[in-house]
Amino acid sequence: MARGTDYVSDADRALEETYEEPMHLAAYVDRIFENPSIASHASKYLLEAIEAAGTRTVVEEGEEKERYRFFDDPHNDGEHAILGNTEVLNGFVDDLRSIAAGRAKDEKIIWFEGPTATGKSELKRCLVNGLREYSKTPDGRRYTVEWNISTAAAGERGLSYGGDASAADEQNWYESPVQAHPLSVFPEDVREDLLERLNAELDDHVPVQVDAQLDPFSREAYDFLEERYRREGEEELFSAITDEDHLRVKNYVVDVGQGVGVLHSEDDGPPKERLVGSWMHGMLQELDSRGRKNPQAFSYDGVLSQGNGVLTVVEDAAQHADLLQKLLNVPDEQSVKLDKGIGMDVDSQLLIISNPDLEAQLNQHSDRNGMDPLKALKRRLDKHRFGYLTNLSLETELIRRELTNETSVWEAESYDELEDRIRAPVTVTVKGQDGRTRTQEFAPHAVEAAALYAVVTRLDEENLPNGLDLVDKARIYDQGYLQEGDTRREKDEFDFDDDGNDGDHGIPVTYTRDTLAELLQADLDRHHPDLRVEDVVMPRDVLNAMVEGLADAPVFSTGERSEFENRVVPVKNYVYDQQESDVIEAIMHDKRVDEETVAEYVEHVYAWETEEPLYNDRGERVEPDPLTMKLFEIEHLGRFSESEYEGNLPRESVRNFRREKVITSLNRHAWEHRDEDFSVEDVDLTAIPVIKTVLESHDWDDVERTFEDFDPRQWSDPPSGTQTAAVKEGTIATMVDLFGYSEASAELTSRHVMGQVSYRWD
């Protein structure tokens, strides 16, 4: 019982922090001079909400970019985060800034276009979530007005829609149905003077603009009060009209229907009804309007009415193409008609979302040159195009979201952290046709394989630099460089076509999700009948299923099917290389060279080349030892043989290696840390590519040299007491304990690798 009371109390506090007591108009004016952001017009408010969440650095298409955290859906734990498309979103914010400041683009309607499953729907949800939560903060408070004319009505019907009126009843207060801005109550000249003073004190390049007049509903109340007090000879007429018995300023939480209008694809009705609402004829008869249409009898449930004050979204705009032309003058004139004689000022940021089919509709008359009837509409559309993700890490993150309930956005200090997440297994609980619930595992690299294949189908292979395949391009796009042995090549060193078609088409995440979901329901026993393993999906299962499913998927054309089938081979090769590396590293895990040995080698090489002093543990100066360096280079690096030395002294090839691979990296590190007291001891040895290789990777030659009696052909069922049996036991344990494998996936992965190695084992 006490626990339930605690939760109720927490909810009370949350709402208490969200809502305020209604205030007098004068108190609101005082408040905006203390915090001008609460008076912001729609585009400025949306911009402030985005900027308030801050930024973070991401790597997309191999380049570092600053990303607005707002689009990570931080208030909702990332549930509707927009993954990738950072450059497109940054362009949107830049345009929004120009619109908010009234610089050239204020007549534009922002248009987000892109193929299916590229995050456009997430954009809408992210905007709604972000605006809702921002409006709950002190800086993001949003205000409107509410009216009560019961005390002035003297028995006449007013805003009570025919009900009995009492001044003390809260039910007699009626909020503006379109979130009218409180400053719209002031006469125009007074409002202009107020805003001039406010903006003079505002340390912002985007001034607050409030040009809208009172909405028709509020105008009805204002005019009624003005007429009543004018007849009574009230000298301070505006004060009487806006007395706290008649007018209050109240805050509201921005949400769909109140500050955010969303027109869905399935919404229908005449254009006027979809835009602003419809007349309620029963109410027209109820209200005493003396033969005219009373704005109190209007529904105000159209998309512009709901979105007035913040944001208007037209979803799946191709379904509402007829409506777009009706929106043409809204950004320019900031008004819309309810009826011939009744208009409403609108302050809302217009945003439409569509698939590429809208563009086809817009271009249907393009061959008519200057006679295109849609030319005016196209001129007002400010296009931002979402594309498919071309980053392996982002696509992996997206697939994991589709398969599980994970929502948090991946952030990492280094790419190594992302690599661990990319390769990690995924476990999913499923219920079979037999009613049995079981936990199934996508083995390490399985989701990575699906993500990499999807990305590879989206990359443009035209003008691919010599020596690279699409997997290489995908890796460069994800990490910003390509590591080739000892050599690290940055993206800038490759001549990629920046105007290519990367992300324009390819396998959508919905296809990948559905394919993986079907695999979860499949009888996986057929893949490994000799093992009691039924709950593991391997990378090759994933890739085979994705390719096999292309033939029956209606979303792909014949040409796309052929193209995508041809792109799976390099992906399979890369994934196998990753599995092979895991197995080798697990075998050699206890045989790794310790960092002290590596550090000793680096110190001796540095002293050998630079003639810097070298000291032993007793502080005595010693000369660099040729034998120490030679043994390390032969035994641990595996780069050289005895023939490349004269005694212990290196020949030219070894000397060049030391200078180019070790000393150059040390010098680079020294330059990057030139403001610090540099010493060899300060070096991160993994920053030297060749040393990173020694510390972190091995090959089959290392295995063969270390385990002379090892035989991969015995791996499936090694004889008891053999070296192969001992190596396998340790390898499986390491893969499970350190690499994230289950025993089943470790067994299956190592069997697959050893099956390939057996063919070439000497």
N, C-alpha and C positions, 0 to 999 in steps of 0.2 A: 504494500500500500504506500509506504513511504517512498519507494522507488518511483511509483507512478506520479506521486505528487511532485517529486523532483523534476520529472520531465515536463510536467505541466508548468511548473515555475520557470523552467528554461524557456519554454515557448512564450510565456508571458513576457519575459525579459527581451526576447528577440523581437516581438511585436512592439514592445515599448520603445525599443531603439529605432524601429522603422517608422512609426507614425508619431506625429506631433499633434498637439491641440490646435484647432483652427485659430487663425490670428486675424487681427484687423488689417486692412489694406496698408495703413501707415506703418504698422509694425513690419509688414513684409518689405516695404521700401527700405526701412532701416536695415533689415536683414540682408538685402542684396548689396548694400554698400559695404557690409562686413564681408560678404561672400558672394561676389558677382557671378560666379559660375552657376548659381541656382536660378539665374534669370536668363541663361543662354538660350539662343534660338536653336531650332532643331538640329541643323547640321553641325553647329558648334558643340552642342550637347553630345551628339554621337562621337565627335572627334575627341572631346574631353574624356568620355567614358573609355575609349580605346587607349588613349595616352595614359590614363590613370593607372592602368594595369602594368605599365613599364615594358621593358624590352629584354630580350636575351639574344645571344649570338648562336646562330645555327650554320651548318654547312649544307648547301644544296647545290647540285650540279657542280660540285667541286669548289665552290666559292663561299667564303664567309659572308653572312648577311645578318643584319639586325632584324629581329622578328618581334612584333607586338604580341605580348603575352595574352592580350585580350582574346586572340584567335585560338589560344590553347584551351579556352573555356575553363579558366582557373577557378571560377566560383562554383563550378559543377564537377570538380575533380577531373576535368578533362573529358567528360562523357561525350561531348559534342565538339571536341577540338577539330580544327581544320588542319590536317596533316599536310605539310608541304605548301606549295604555291605561295611561298613567302614573298617573292618578288611581285606577284600579282596583287597580293593584299597590301603590300607597301605602296604600290601604285594607286590603289583605291584610297588609302589614307592620305596620300599626297593630293589627290583630286578633291577629297573631302575637305582638306585644309583650304584649298583654293575656293571651293564653294562656300565654305563658312565665312571666309573673309570677303566674299563678293568679288573675287577676282576672275572674271571671264567665264568661268564654268558654272555660274549659278543657274543657267538655264538648262543644264544637262540633267538627264535621267541616267543614273548609273546602271549599267547592264553587266551582269555576270553570266557568261556563256561557257559551255563546255560539254563534252560527252557525258553520258550517264556514269554514275559512280565515281565522280571526281571531287566530291565534297561540297557541292552547291547546296544541298539540303542541310548539311551540317552548318553552313554559313548562316542560314536563317536561324537555326536553333541557337547557334553561338551568339548571334546578335541579340536575340530575345533574352537569353540567359544573362549575358553581360550587362545589358541595359537594365534588366530587372534588379540585379544585385547592386549595380552602381547607384540606382535610384534609392537604395536603402542606406547609402552612406551620407554623411553630412555634406560633402561637396557635391554629391549627385542628387540631392533632394529635387523633386519636381513638384511644381505647385499649379493649382488651378483655382477657380472661384466657385462658390455655391451661393444660392440666393434664397431669401425668405421674404415674401411680400405679404404674408398673412396679416401682419399688424397694420399694414397700409391698405389692405384690400377692403376693409370695412364691409365685409359680407359678400363682396364680389368674388367671383371665381378668378383665381390666379394660377400659380404654378402647381397647385395641388391637384390638378387634373380632376376637378369636380368634387373632391373630398372636403370634409369640414376642416377648417383651419384653426390653429391655435398657435400663438406666437412662441409658446414655451416648448412645443413638441419638435423633437429632432426630425420627425417625419415631414415637417414643413420646409425643410432645407433641401434644395434641389441643385445638384452639382451640374456644372456645364457638361453636356454630353460629349463635347469634343475637346475637353481639356484646354479650355481657353486660357491664354496666358494672363496672369493677374494684371500686368501693365497695360493690357488692351482695354481695361476699364477707363483709363485716363483719356481725356481729350488729346487729340493728336499733337498740338503744340506743346502741351505740358509734358507729354511722354517724350517728345524729342529733346526737350531741355533736360529732363531727368537722365535720359540715355547719354547725352553729351557729357554731363557731369560724371556719370558712372564710368564711361569709357576713358575719360581723362585720367581717372584714378586707377584704371585697369592696366596692369603691366602685362599686356598681351597684344600680339600682332593681329588677333582676330577680335574685333569689337562686337559687343552684344547688339543684336539688331532685333527689334520687335516692331514690325510694321502692320501686323494684323489688327483689324477692328474686332469688336466683340462679335461672338458667334450669334446667329439669329435667335437661338434659345435665350441666351443671356440678354440680348438686345431687347427681347420682349419684356423681360423683367425690368431692365433699366428704363425703358421708355414708360412702362406703367408707373414706376416710382417717380420718374421725372415729372410726368403729367400730374400726378397726385400732389406732389410737394410744390410744384409751380402754381397750381390752382390755389393752394393754401397760402401762397405768398412767402414761401420759405426763402430767406435771403442766401443762406449757405446751401445752395441747392445740391452741389456735388457731395458735400459732407452728409447731407440728409440721405441721399441715394445710397451712399456707401457706408452708412452707419452700420455698426456691428450687429444690429438687429436685422439688417437686410442683406449684408454682404460679408462673407468670410473667405479668407484665403486658406486653403487646406492642401496638404501634400498628398500625393498619391504614389503608389508603386507602379512603375512602368511595366506593362505586360501586354500581351495580345488583347486587343479590345480597348486598351486604355494607354494611348501613347504609341502603340505599335499596331499597325493594321496589316493583316496578312490576307491576301486574296489567293485561295487555293485553286488548284486546277479543276476541282470538281464543283466549285461555286458557279452558279448560273444566275440568270436574270438579266433584265435590260441593263445597258451600260450605266445609266444614272443610278440605278439601284445598287449595282456593284461598287460604284464610286462613292456615293454619299449616303444612300439609304432610300427609304420610300415613305410616302404619306400613309398615315394610319387613319383611314376614313371614319372609323368609329369614333376616334378621338376628335376629328374635325367637327363631328356632330355634337360631341359632348362639350367642347370648348366654345365659349361665346366669343366668336371672332368677327361678328358683324359682316358676314359674307366673304371674308378673305381667308386665305390659308394661314393658319396659326403655326409658326415654327415649333411650338410645343408638341404639335401632333405629327412630328417627323421622327422617323426611327433612329436616324443617325448611326445606322449599323453598317454603312459602306466602308470600304477600305480606307478612304481618305479621312473620313470622320473618326474612325478608330485610331488611325495613325497620326492625327493632327497633334503637333507638339514634339514629335520625335521622328518616327520612321514609318514609311509605307512600303510594303514588300508585295510585289506581284509574282507569285510562284508559278512555275511552268508557263511562262508568259506567252508561248505559242498558242495556248488555249484561250488567251485573252487578247489576241492581236487586235481585235476590233476596239478594245478599250484603250490601247496605247495611244491612238490618235486623239482620243478624248483627253488624254493627259498632257497633250502638247503644251498648252498654255499655262498649266498649273505652275511649273517652275518660274515662268516669266511673270505672270500676273499674280501668282500666289492666291488664287481664288477659284471657286467652283460654284456652280449654280445648283440650288435645291429645286428651284422653279423659275419661271420667267422673271418674276418680280423679287425673288429672294436669293441672295448670294451669300457665300460663306468664305471668309479668308482662311487660307490654309498655310500652315508652317510645318512642312514635313519633308524629310529627305526621301526622295523617290528612288527605289531600287527594284529592278526587275531581274528575274532569274530564268534562264531558259536552256534547253538543249540546242544543238546546232540547227534544228528544224526551224526555229524562228528566223534565223538569218536567211534560210532558203525562202521563206515567205516574204521577207523584206526585200529580197533581190529579184522577185518575180517580174518586176517591170524595169529592171536595170538596163535592158537593151533599148529603152525608149529615151536614153540620154537625158536631156534636160526636162523631159515631160514625165519623169517618174513621179507618180502621185504620192509615193512614200518618202520622197527625198527629204521633206521637212522633218519627218519622224526620225529618219536615220541620222540627220544632222544633230539631233538633240540627244541621241543615245551615246553614252560614254562607255565603251566596251572594255571589259576586263575578262580575259579568258582563262578559265581553269583547265589544266591539263592533267593527264594521268601522272602519278608519281614516278619519278625517275631516280629516286634514291632508294637503295636496297634497304637501309635501316628504316626509313619511313614506311616502305611497303611491308616489311616484316612486322613493324608495329601495328599497321592497319589490319593485317591478316590476323594477328593475335587478338586484336580487339573484336574482330568478327567471330572468332572461335570461342572466346572466353568473355568474362565480365571485366577484364582489365580496362581501365579508363585513364589512368595517370599518364601524362605525357612524358616521353623519354627525354631526360636531360643528362648529359655526361660531361665530365671534365676532360676526357680524352676519347679518341676513337677506339682505344682498347676496350673501354667500358661498353661502347656500343657493339663492338664485335662479340663480346660475351653474350649480350642480349640477342643478337642476330642469330647466333648459332644455338642458343639454348633450346632445350626440349619444351614441349607444351603438353600438359595433361588436361584431358577433357572427360567429364563424366557423361556417359550416354546410356540410354535404355534401349535394349534390343527388342526384337519382336517376341522373344520368349518372356519378356517382362523383367529380365534380369538387368540390374544396373551394374555397370562396370566402368572402371577408369581406364581410359586408353591414352596411350602416349604417342605423340609425334616425336620421334627420336631426334636427338641433336642434328641440326642441319636440314631437317625435313621442311620446316616452315621457311627456313632460309632458301631452300631449293625452290619452293613455290614462289617466293617473293622475287628471287633473282630471275627466274624464268619469265615472270610477268614483266619485270623491268626491261629485260632484254628484248621482249616483243615490242616495247614502246620506243626503243631507241632507233634513231636514224643511222643507217649504216653507210649512207653516202659520205664521201670524203673522210672515211675512217683512216686515221694515220697508219702508215705502213707498220706492220708487225703487231698491230693490235686487233683483237676481236671485240665483239660486243660485250663480253663479260669483263674484259679489261676496261672498256669505256664505263660500264656500270660501276666498277670499283673506283675508278677515278672520280666519277660524279659523287660517290658516296663519301669518300674519305679525302678527296682533294689531291691525291697523289697516287702513284703506282710504284710499289716496291718490287724491283726486279733483281733478285739476288742482293748484292751489296749496294746497288744503285737505287736511289730514290728520285723519281722524276715527278715534279709538280705539274699540276694541270696546265699551267701557263706554257709548259714546254711542248704541249701537244696542240696541233692545229685543228681544233674542233670548229665546225661551222656553227656559229652562234645563231644563225638564221635557219637552222635545220628544223626538222619536224619532230624532235624529241617530245614525247608525251601527247602527241596528237591522236594516236590510236594505239591499239594493243589489247592485251587481255585485261579486262576490268576486274576489280577485286571481288565483285559479286560472283563471277565465274569461278575464281579460285576458291572462294568461301564455299560455294555449293559443291565443288569437286571434293574438297577436303571433308565436308560434312558427309558426303556419300561414302567416302573411304572409312569414316568412323563406324558406319553401320555395316560395312562389308565383313565377310568371314575371312579374317586375316590368316587363319590357319593354313590356307593354301600356299602361303609364301614360305613357310618353314615347318613342314609336317613332322620333322624329327625332333622338334623342340616343343616343350610345353609353354609356348608363347603365343598368345592370341591377341594381345592388346598393344602391339607396337606397329606404328606406321613408319616405314623407312623412307628416306629421301627418294629412292628409285621408285617406290610405290606412288609417291606424289607426282613425280614428273611423268611417269607412264600414264597415270590416270588423267593428268591435264592434257596430254597429247591425244590420248584415245578419245577424250570427250569432245575435242574440237569438231569432229565430223558431224556430231548430232546437235551441236549448239547453234540455234538459229541466229544468234547475235553476230556470228562471223560470216563473212563472204567466202566464196571459194578461194579467191586469191589470198585472203588473210589466213585461211587454214593452211594452205601450202607454205606460206611464208613463215608462220609460227612453228609448224612442224620442223622446218629446217633449222630453227634456231635453238632447239633443245640440246643438241649434241655438246656444244661448248659448256653449257650449264651442267650437264651430267659430268663432264670431265672435271670441271672446277669443284663440284661438290664431292666427287670421289677424292680429289686431291686433299680437300679439307678433312675427310674421314681418314684418309691414309696418314695425314699429318698427326691427327689425334692418336691413332694407334701407335705410331712410331714414338711420339712424345711420351705416351704412357709406358711403352716398353723401356725407354731410356730415362724415365723420370728420376730414378735413383742414381743414375750415372752422369747426371749433369755436371758440368764444370762449375765449381763454386765461384762466387763473385770475387773472392780474395785472389784466386788464381788468375782470373781475368784482369783484375786491377793490377796485379804484379806485372803481367805482360805489358799492359798499356803503359805503366810507369817506365819500364825498361825501354820500350820503343820510343817514348817521348824523350827520355834522357839520351838515348842513342842518336836521335836526329837533331835535337835542339841544344845538346850539351848542357842542359839544365842539371843541377846537382841532384844526386839520388842518394838517399840515406837509408841505413838499415834500422832495425828496431832499437838498436843502442845509440842511434843518432850519429853513427859513423858514416862518412861519405864513402860510397862504393861506386864502382864502374858498372854500366849496364852489362848484363851477362848474356853473351851470344848464345850459350847453350839453353838458357831459360827461354829465350825468344824462339829458338829453333824448335825445341820440343813442343812448345805450345802450338806453333804454326803447323807442325806435321801431325801431332796426335789429336789436338782439339779442333783446329780449324780444318784439317784435312785438305789443305790447299796446296801443299808442296810435298815433294819427296826428297830423299837424301841427295839426289843428283843436283838439286838446286842450291846446294851449299858447298863451299870449299872448307872442309872441316866443319867448324861451327859458324863460319862467316857466310853471310847471304850473298847470292849472286844478284845480278841486276833485277831480275823479275821479282825477287823477294823484297829488295830495297824499294822498288817502285810500289809494290803492294803496301808496304808500311807507310810510305809517304802519302799515297793517294787515298787509301782507305782508312787509315788510323789517324795520322797526323792531320790531314785535311779536316776530318770530323772534329778533332780536338780544337783546331784553330777556329772552326765555325762556332763551336760552343764558347770559346774564349771571346769571340767577337760579340756574340749575342749576350754575353754576361760581362761586357767590357766595363760597366760601371761598378762591378763587384770585384772583390779581391780574388781573382781567379787562381785556382791551383788545380792540379790533376785530381786531387782528392775530391774536388767539388763536382766532378763530371758525373752526369748520369750516364752510366756505361751503355744503357739501352738506347741512348741517343746516337750511338755510333752503329750504323747499319750492320757492319761485319761482326761487331761484338754482339749485337742483338741476336744475330744468327747463331752465334756460339752458345749464348745463354738460353735461347728459346727454341732452337730447332735442330733436328738431326736428320739423317737419311739412312737408307738401308745399309750403306757401307759401314756406318757407325754401329748398327745392330749386328752386322756380321762380324765386325772386328771385336765387338764386346762379348758376344755370345757365339763362340765358335761352333758349338754343337746344336745350335738352333735350327729347326727345320719347319718352315711355314706349312708344308704339306701335311704335317701331323696336327695342325691347329684344331680342327674340329673335334678330334678325340685323341689327344696326345697320350702316349704310353706313360703310365705312372712312373715317377722317379726320374724322368728325363728332364733335360734342361728346358725343352719346349714346354713341358707341363708347368714347370716353375715360372717360366716367363709369362705364360698365359695367365696363371693365377694372379701374378702381380699386376699384369696389364689390366685385367678386368677390374681388379680392386681399385686401381688408380683412376680408370675411366669413370667408375662410379663415384669415388670419393672426391675427385678433384675436377672432373670434366663435365659433370652433370648428367651422365648416362645412368639409366637403370641397368640392372644386371642383364635383362633381356636385350635391350638396345645395344649394350656393350658387346654382348655375345654376337648378335647379328651383324653389327658393324665390323667387328674384328674378323669374323668369318668372311664377310664380303671382301675386305681388303686382302686377307691372306689368300683368298681364292685367286685374286688377280696377281699377287706377288709370286705365287707358286709357279706360275708359267715362266717367269724370268729368273727364278732363283738358281744360282750356280751351286 
